[in-house]
Amino acid sequence: MGRETRVLTGGIYFGEGPRWHDGRLWFSDFYAHAVKSVSEAGDLRTEFEVDDRPSGLGWMPDGSLLFVSMTKRRVMRRTPDGAIGIHADLGHIATFHCNDMVVDSAGGAYVGNFGFDLDAEIAARGVPAVLADHPTAKLAYIAPDGSARIAADDLHFPNGPVITPDGNTLILGETLGGVLTAFDIGAGGDLSNRRVWASCGTRVPDGICLDADGAIWIANPIAPECVRIGEGGEVLEVIDTGQPCFACMLGGEDGRTLFMLVADSSDHEAAAASQTGKILVATVDSPRAGRP
C-alpha cells in the first residue's frame, strides 16, 4: 500500500525550485514567467512576474529573495520592498540555461546550469544517447556581495542542491549522472572532497530535499515517482506521483508535508503549451532539515 497523496493545486505550466517560506510553498512556474506560492490549504497566488523563465529560489539574511533568471544566465535579487535588480551575472560560468540554486545562511548561493541545450540534444539523439554522452557543466558560487566564481566543474547537469543543517556539506543531484554528489563546504563557500553520496541506479535526480533522518527525497523526471534514498544508495520509499516528478520539498507547519511538483513533460515546447503541472502532497514521517 503506497503512501496517500492528494492534489494541492493545478493550474501550473511547469513548477520548479520549491521552497517553504513564511507558511507557504514558493516556487517558479517557468512558462508563466512568474514566481508563485501556495498554502497548505491550496490557495494559489502569483507573487510577481518576471521577463524570463525563473528557476531556483532562496532568501538572504536581510529578507531579499534571490531567483534564477534561466535564459539570461543571471541571479536576480528582489528586496523586501519589491524592487528587482541584477545580483550576479553568470554568463562567464554557465554554458547554457541556469537552473536550480541553494542559498546558504550567510546569503551565498550555489547555482547550477544545464551545460548544453538538453532539449535539442534529446530531440536529435534520444534520451539514452544523451545520458551516455554529453558535455559537463560548472557549478557557480555567488558570494553575498554578488561576486561569482566557479565552485566545481565537470558536473553532469548539477541540480537540486541542498546544504546540511550544520552548514558543512553541500549535496546536489547530477541528473545525467544518476548520482547524488557531496562536497565539504569551506571558508568563503569553497568546495572540496567531492564524493558520491548515493548512486540512484536507473533513476535520475532532479529536485531534491533533505530530511531530519539524513535521507534525501529525489524527484525523478523520467518516471512518475518521488523516491527517498539513504546515504550509500538504499531506496527507503517510493511514492507514485502519476506524472513525471521534477521537484520536491518538505515543509508545512510541522515540516512533514512533502510537496511534489509534477507535469506531463519537461520539453520546453510541450510544457509551455498547456498547464499540465500540479503540486501533490503527502504526509511523511521525517521532517525537513537543512537549507533546502
MARSE-605305 format. One record per residue (C-alpha): x, y negated, z negated; residue in three letters; residue number from 1. Coordinates in Angstrom, 2 decimals. Example, Ala and Ser with C-alpha at 12.3 -4.5 7.8 and 13.67 -1.06 7.14 Angstrom:
[rec [12.30 4.50 -7.80] 'ALA' 1]
[rec [13.67 1.06 -7.14] 'SER' 2]
This chain:
[rec [0.00 0.00 0.00] 'MET' 1]
[rec [1.59 -3.26 1.12] 'GLY' 2]
[rec [1.56 -6.46 -0.87] 'ARG' 3]
[rec [-1.57 -8.53 -0.27] 'GLU' 4]
[rec [-1.16 -11.62 1.92] 'THR' 5]
[rec [-3.54 -14.37 2.96] 'ARG' 6]
[rec [-3.51 -17.23 5.44] 'VAL' 7]
[rec [-2.87 -20.51 3.63] 'LEU' 8]
[rec [-3.23 -22.67 6.73] 'THR' 9]
[rec [-3.19 -22.54 10.51] 'GLY' 10]
[rec [-3.15 -25.46 12.93] 'GLY' 11]
[rec [0.64 -25.39 13.35] 'ILE' 12]
[rec [2.71 -25.11 16.51] 'TYR' 13]
[rec [5.93 -23.74 15.03] 'PHE' 14]
[rec [6.80 -24.18 11.37] 'GLY' 15]
[rec [10.39 -24.16 10.13] 'GLU' 16]
[rec [12.61 -25.46 7.32] 'GLY' 17]
[rec [10.13 -24.91 4.44] 'PRO' 18]
[rec [10.96 -26.48 1.08] 'ARG' 19]
[rec [8.90 -26.51 -2.13] 'TRP' 20]
[rec [8.91 -30.10 -3.44] 'HIS' 21]
[rec [6.67 -32.01 -5.86] 'ASP' 22]
[rec [3.87 -29.46 -5.86] 'GLY' 23]
[rec [3.69 -28.97 -2.09] 'ARG' 24]
[rec [5.39 -26.92 0.60] 'LEU' 25]
[rec [7.07 -29.30 3.02] 'TRP' 26]
[rec [8.04 -28.02 6.48] 'PHE' 27]
[rec [8.84 -29.13 10.01] 'SER' 28]
[rec [6.35 -28.49 12.82] 'ASP' 29]
[rec [8.69 -28.54 15.84] 'PHE' 30]
[rec [6.27 -29.30 18.67] 'TYR' 31]
[rec [4.04 -31.67 16.71] 'ALA' 32]
[rec [7.26 -33.68 16.18] 'HIS' 33]
[rec [6.20 -34.00 12.57] 'ALA' 34]
[rec [7.14 -33.16 9.01] 'VAL' 35]
[rec [4.08 -31.78 7.23] 'LYS' 36]
[rec [3.16 -30.46 3.81] 'SER' 37]
[rec [0.53 -28.16 2.36] 'VAL' 38]
[rec [-0.61 -27.48 -1.19] 'SER' 39]
[rec [-1.28 -24.09 -2.72] 'GLU' 40]
[rec [-4.96 -24.85 -2.13] 'ALA' 41]
[rec [-4.31 -25.11 1.61] 'GLY' 42]
[rec [-4.82 -28.81 2.32] 'ASP' 43]
[rec [-2.51 -29.61 5.22] 'LEU' 44]
[rec [-1.25 -33.12 5.85] 'ARG' 45]
[rec [1.23 -34.85 8.14] 'THR' 46]
[rec [3.85 -36.68 6.08] 'GLU' 47]
[rec [5.42 -38.51 9.02] 'PHE' 48]
[rec [6.12 -38.15 12.74] 'GLU' 49]
[rec [9.50 -38.35 14.48] 'VAL' 50]
[rec [10.77 -38.82 18.03] 'ASP' 51]
[rec [12.40 -35.37 18.24] 'ASP' 52]
[rec [11.87 -31.84 17.01] 'ARG' 53]
[rec [12.57 -31.87 13.26] 'PRO' 54]
[rec [14.05 -28.81 11.57] 'SER' 55]
[rec [15.88 -28.34 8.26] 'GLY' 56]
[rec [14.82 -30.43 5.25] 'LEU' 57]
[rec [16.35 -31.32 1.89] 'GLY' 58]
[rec [16.36 -34.05 -0.74] 'TRP' 59]
[rec [19.23 -36.13 -2.04] 'MET' 60]
[rec [19.53 -37.11 -5.73] 'PRO' 61]
[rec [18.06 -40.58 -5.05] 'ASP' 62]
[rec [14.88 -39.05 -3.60] 'GLY' 63]
[rec [15.81 -39.61 0.05] 'SER' 64]
[rec [14.72 -36.84 2.40] 'LEU' 65]
[rec [17.26 -35.58 4.89] 'LEU' 66]
[rec [15.88 -33.93 8.01] 'PHE' 67]
[rec [17.48 -32.44 11.09] 'VAL' 68]
[rec [16.79 -34.05 14.46] 'SER' 69]
[rec [17.34 -30.98 16.61] 'MET' 70]
[rec [17.95 -32.03 20.19] 'THR' 71]
[rec [19.69 -35.29 19.25] 'LYS' 72]
[rec [22.06 -33.28 17.02] 'ARG' 73]
[rec [21.67 -35.64 14.10] 'ARG' 74]
[rec [20.60 -35.61 10.49] 'VAL' 75]
[rec [18.24 -38.43 9.63] 'MET' 76]
[rec [17.58 -39.97 6.22] 'ARG' 77]
[rec [14.15 -41.11 5.06] 'ARG' 78]
[rec [14.44 -43.27 1.96] 'THR' 79]
[rec [11.78 -43.23 -0.76] 'PRO' 80]
[rec [10.19 -46.36 0.75] 'ASP' 81]
[rec [9.69 -44.52 4.06] 'GLY' 82]
[rec [12.46 -46.17 6.10] 'ALA' 83]
[rec [14.22 -43.78 8.51] 'ILE' 84]
[rec [17.77 -44.12 9.80] 'GLY' 85]
[rec [20.67 -42.02 11.05] 'ILE' 86]
[rec [22.52 -40.29 8.22] 'HIS' 87]
[rec [25.03 -38.33 10.33] 'ALA' 88]
[rec [25.70 -37.62 13.99] 'ASP' 89]
[rec [26.77 -34.02 14.64] 'LEU' 90]
[rec [27.36 -34.28 18.39] 'GLY' 91]
[rec [31.07 -33.62 17.92] 'HIS' 92]
[rec [30.39 -30.38 15.98] 'ILE' 93]
[rec [27.15 -28.86 17.29] 'ALA' 94]
[rec [27.35 -27.30 20.75] 'THR' 95]
[rec [23.55 -27.07 21.14] 'PHE' 96]
[rec [20.44 -27.90 19.09] 'HIS' 97]
[rec [20.91 -28.30 15.34] 'CYS' 98]
[rec [18.62 -26.21 13.19] 'ASN' 99]
[rec [18.49 -25.29 9.52] 'ASP' 100]
[rec [20.04 -27.10 6.57] 'MET' 101]
[rec [20.51 -26.90 2.82] 'VAL' 102]
[rec [21.26 -29.96 0.66] 'VAL' 103]
[rec [23.36 -29.44 -2.46] 'ASP' 104]
[rec [22.81 -31.04 -5.87] 'SER' 105]
[rec [25.20 -33.90 -5.03] 'ALA' 106]
[rec [23.48 -34.72 -1.73] 'GLY' 107]
[rec [25.95 -32.95 0.55] 'GLY' 108]
[rec [24.41 -30.91 3.36] 'ALA' 109]
[rec [25.31 -27.80 5.35] 'TYR' 110]
[rec [23.78 -27.78 8.85] 'VAL' 111]
[rec [23.75 -25.04 11.45] 'GLY' 112]
[rec [23.25 -25.15 15.20] 'ASN' 113]
[rec [22.38 -22.72 17.99] 'PHE' 114]
[rec [25.79 -22.80 19.62] 'GLY' 115]
[rec [24.25 -22.38 23.08] 'PHE' 116]
[rec [20.94 -22.53 24.96] 'ASP' 117]
[rec [19.29 -19.46 23.43] 'LEU' 118]
[rec [16.03 -19.56 25.40] 'ASP' 119]
[rec [17.83 -19.90 28.73] 'ALA' 120]
[rec [20.20 -17.04 27.97] 'GLU' 121]
[rec [17.38 -14.76 26.82] 'ILE' 122]
[rec [15.42 -15.56 29.99] 'ALA' 123]
[rec [18.47 -14.83 32.13] 'ALA' 124]
[rec [19.90 -11.77 30.36] 'ARG' 125]
[rec [17.35 -10.43 27.87] 'GLY' 126]
[rec [17.49 -10.14 24.09] 'VAL' 127]
[rec [19.76 -7.06 23.83] 'PRO' 128]
[rec [22.41 -8.58 26.09] 'ALA' 129]
[rec [22.36 -11.89 24.20] 'VAL' 130]
[rec [22.67 -10.11 20.84] 'LEU' 131]
[rec [25.66 -8.20 22.18] 'ALA' 132]
[rec [27.48 -11.15 23.75] 'ASP' 133]
[rec [27.01 -14.86 23.00] 'HIS' 134]
[rec [29.00 -17.98 22.11] 'PRO' 135]
[rec [29.52 -18.63 18.41] 'THR' 136]
[rec [28.75 -21.86 16.55] 'ALA' 137]
[rec [30.25 -24.11 13.90] 'LYS' 138]
[rec [28.64 -24.96 10.55] 'LEU' 139]
[rec [28.75 -28.65 9.67] 'ALA' 140]
[rec [29.17 -30.15 6.22] 'TYR' 141]
[rec [27.89 -33.68 5.70] 'ILE' 142]
[rec [29.20 -35.47 2.61] 'ALA' 143]
[rec [26.74 -37.62 0.65] 'PRO' 144]
[rec [28.15 -40.72 2.38] 'ASP' 145]
[rec [27.20 -39.31 5.81] 'GLY' 146]
[rec [30.68 -38.32 6.99] 'SER' 147]
[rec [30.65 -34.96 8.76] 'ALA' 148]
[rec [33.22 -32.23 9.34] 'ARG' 149]
[rec [33.41 -28.55 10.28] 'ILE' 150]
[rec [32.83 -26.31 7.26] 'ALA' 151]
[rec [33.09 -22.95 9.03] 'ALA' 152]
[rec [33.34 -21.70 12.60] 'ASP' 153]
[rec [32.90 -18.52 14.64] 'ASP' 154]
[rec [29.36 -18.02 13.30] 'LEU' 155]
[rec [26.72 -16.04 15.15] 'HIS' 156]
[rec [23.83 -18.54 15.10] 'PHE' 157]
[rec [24.07 -19.85 11.50] 'PRO' 158]
[rec [20.62 -20.14 9.98] 'ASN' 159]
[rec [18.67 -20.40 6.74] 'GLY' 160]
[rec [21.41 -21.47 4.28] 'PRO' 161]
[rec [20.88 -21.22 0.52] 'VAL' 162]
[rec [23.05 -22.16 -2.48] 'ILE' 163]
[rec [23.12 -20.02 -5.62] 'THR' 164]
[rec [21.91 -21.53 -8.94] 'PRO' 165]
[rec [25.47 -22.07 -10.22] 'ASP' 166]
[rec [26.29 -24.08 -7.10] 'GLY' 167]
[rec [29.31 -21.88 -6.36] 'ASN' 168]
[rec [28.14 -19.77 -3.40] 'THR' 169]
[rec [26.61 -20.55 -0.01] 'LEU' 170]
[rec [24.75 -17.71 1.70] 'ILE' 171]
[rec [23.43 -18.01 5.24] 'LEU' 172]
[rec [21.94 -15.80 7.89] 'GLY' 173]
[rec [23.92 -15.12 11.03] 'GLU' 174]
[rec [20.85 -14.49 13.12] 'THR' 175]
[rec [22.56 -12.99 16.14] 'LEU' 176]
[rec [24.99 -11.02 13.98] 'GLY' 177]
[rec [22.29 -9.35 11.88] 'GLY' 178]
[rec [24.09 -10.18 8.63] 'VAL' 179]
[rec [23.88 -12.40 5.58] 'LEU' 180]
[rec [27.25 -14.10 5.07] 'THR' 181]
[rec [28.54 -15.65 1.83] 'ALA' 182]
[rec [31.17 -18.30 1.14] 'PHE' 183]
[rec [32.67 -19.72 -2.04] 'ASP' 184]
[rec [31.96 -23.45 -2.38] 'ILE' 185]
[rec [34.94 -25.50 -3.47] 'GLY' 186]
[rec [35.68 -29.15 -4.17] 'ALA' 187]
[rec [34.05 -31.57 -1.80] 'GLY' 188]
[rec [31.95 -28.86 -0.17] 'GLY' 189]
[rec [34.87 -26.86 1.24] 'ASP' 190]
[rec [34.08 -23.23 2.04] 'LEU' 191]
[rec [36.36 -20.21 1.58] 'SER' 192]
[rec [36.34 -16.44 1.04] 'ASN' 193]
[rec [33.94 -15.63 3.87] 'ARG' 194]
[rec [32.39 -12.20 3.39] 'ARG' 195]
[rec [29.38 -10.10 4.36] 'VAL' 196]
[rec [26.79 -10.35 1.60] 'TRP' 197]
[rec [24.50 -7.83 3.28] 'ALA' 198]
[rec [24.03 -6.20 6.64] 'SER' 199]
[rec [20.44 -6.42 7.85] 'CYS' 200]
[rec [20.69 -3.38 10.13] 'GLY' 201]
[rec [18.40 -3.73 13.14] 'THR' 202]
[rec [16.72 -6.78 11.58] 'ARG' 203]
[rec [17.89 -10.33 12.22] 'VAL' 204]
[rec [17.68 -13.06 9.56] 'PRO' 205]
[rec [16.11 -16.40 10.46] 'ASP' 206]
[rec [14.99 -18.45 7.45] 'GLY' 207]
[rec [15.90 -17.01 4.05] 'ILE' 208]
[rec [15.28 -17.72 0.37] 'CYS' 209]
[rec [16.87 -16.55 -2.87] 'LEU' 210]
[rec [15.04 -15.18 -5.92] 'ASP' 211]
[rec [15.91 -15.13 -9.61] 'ALA' 212]
[rec [16.97 -11.48 -9.50] 'ASP' 213]
[rec [19.63 -12.30 -6.92] 'GLY' 214]
[rec [17.82 -10.78 -3.93] 'ALA' 215]
[rec [17.12 -12.58 -0.67] 'ILE' 216]
[rec [13.93 -12.67 1.39] 'TRP' 217]
[rec [14.59 -12.86 5.12] 'ILE' 218]
[rec [12.17 -13.86 7.86] 'ALA' 219]
[rec [12.61 -11.50 10.82] 'ASN' 220]
[rec [11.89 -13.36 14.08] 'PRO' 221]
[rec [11.91 -10.21 16.21] 'ILE' 222]
[rec [9.31 -8.35 14.13] 'ALA' 223]
[rec [6.14 -9.16 12.14] 'PRO' 224]
[rec [7.76 -8.92 8.72] 'GLU' 225]
[rec [9.39 -10.67 5.79] 'CYS' 226]
[rec [11.93 -8.45 4.06] 'VAL' 227]
[rec [13.54 -8.54 0.61] 'ARG' 228]
[rec [17.18 -7.43 0.67] 'ILE' 229]
[rec [19.66 -6.88 -2.14] 'GLY' 230]
[rec [23.36 -7.67 -2.03] 'GLU' 231]
[rec [25.01 -4.90 -0.05] 'GLY' 232]
[rec [22.00 -4.41 2.22] 'GLY' 233]
[rec [19.43 -2.33 0.31] 'GLU' 234]
[rec [15.91 -3.02 1.59] 'VAL' 235]
[rec [13.81 -3.67 -1.51] 'LEU' 236]
[rec [10.46 -4.60 0.04] 'GLU' 237]
[rec [8.83 -5.25 3.41] 'VAL' 238]
[rec [5.76 -7.46 3.89] 'ILE' 239]
[rec [3.76 -7.17 7.11] 'ASP' 240]
[rec [3.18 -10.68 8.48] 'THR' 241]
[rec [1.15 -9.79 11.59] 'GLY' 242]
[rec [3.18 -12.18 13.78] 'GLN' 243]
[rec [6.94 -12.69 14.05] 'PRO' 244]
[rec [8.19 -14.44 10.91] 'CYS' 245]
[rec [10.57 -17.38 11.34] 'PHE' 246]
[rec [10.98 -18.86 7.86] 'ALA' 247]
[rec [10.15 -18.15 4.23] 'CYS' 248]
[rec [10.32 -19.99 0.93] 'MET' 249]
[rec [9.49 -19.27 -2.70] 'LEU' 250]
[rec [7.55 -21.92 -4.56] 'GLY' 251]
[rec [4.23 -22.59 -6.19] 'GLY' 252]
[rec [3.59 -23.55 -9.79] 'GLU' 253]
[rec [5.42 -20.50 -11.19] 'ASP' 254]
[rec [7.85 -20.04 -8.29] 'GLY' 255]
[rec [6.35 -16.67 -7.38] 'ARG' 256]
[rec [4.42 -17.71 -4.27] 'THR' 257]
[rec [6.20 -16.52 -1.14] 'LEU' 258]
[rec [5.35 -18.75 1.81] 'PHE' 259]
[rec [5.92 -17.12 5.21] 'MET' 260]
[rec [5.88 -19.18 8.42] 'LEU' 261]
[rec [4.77 -17.20 11.46] 'VAL' 262]
[rec [3.92 -17.82 15.12] 'ALA' 263]
[rec [3.41 -15.85 18.31] 'ASP' 264]
[rec [6.74 -16.88 19.87] 'SER' 265]
[rec [9.86 -18.99 19.34] 'SER' 266]
[rec [10.27 -19.66 23.06] 'ASP' 267]
[rec [10.05 -23.44 23.36] 'HIS' 268]
[rec [7.55 -23.47 26.22] 'GLU' 269]
[rec [5.26 -20.84 24.70] 'ALA' 270]
[rec [5.44 -22.31 21.19] 'ALA' 271]
[rec [4.67 -25.83 22.41] 'ALA' 272]
[rec [1.67 -24.69 24.45] 'ALA' 273]
[rec [-0.70 -23.80 21.59] 'SER' 274]
[rec [-0.99 -23.86 17.82] 'GLN' 275]
[rec [-0.45 -20.19 17.06] 'THR' 276]
[rec [1.57 -20.98 13.94] 'GLY' 277]
[rec [0.31 -20.15 10.45] 'LYS' 278]
[rec [1.57 -20.10 6.89] 'ILE' 279]
[rec [0.91 -16.89 4.97] 'LEU' 280]
[rec [1.29 -16.50 1.21] 'VAL' 281]
[rec [1.83 -13.58 -1.15] 'ALA' 282]
[rec [2.43 -13.45 -4.89] 'THR' 283]
[rec [5.74 -11.71 -5.63] 'VAL' 284]
[rec [7.46 -10.50 -8.80] 'ASP' 285]
[rec [10.69 -12.52 -8.90] 'SER' 286]
[rec [10.54 -16.34 -8.78] 'PRO' 287]
[rec [12.63 -18.75 -6.72] 'ARG' 288]
[rec [16.21 -19.61 -7.56] 'ALA' 289]
[rec [18.98 -21.94 -6.41] 'GLY' 290]
[rec [18.95 -24.65 -3.76] 'ARG' 291]
[rec [16.61 -23.37 -1.03] 'PRO' 292]
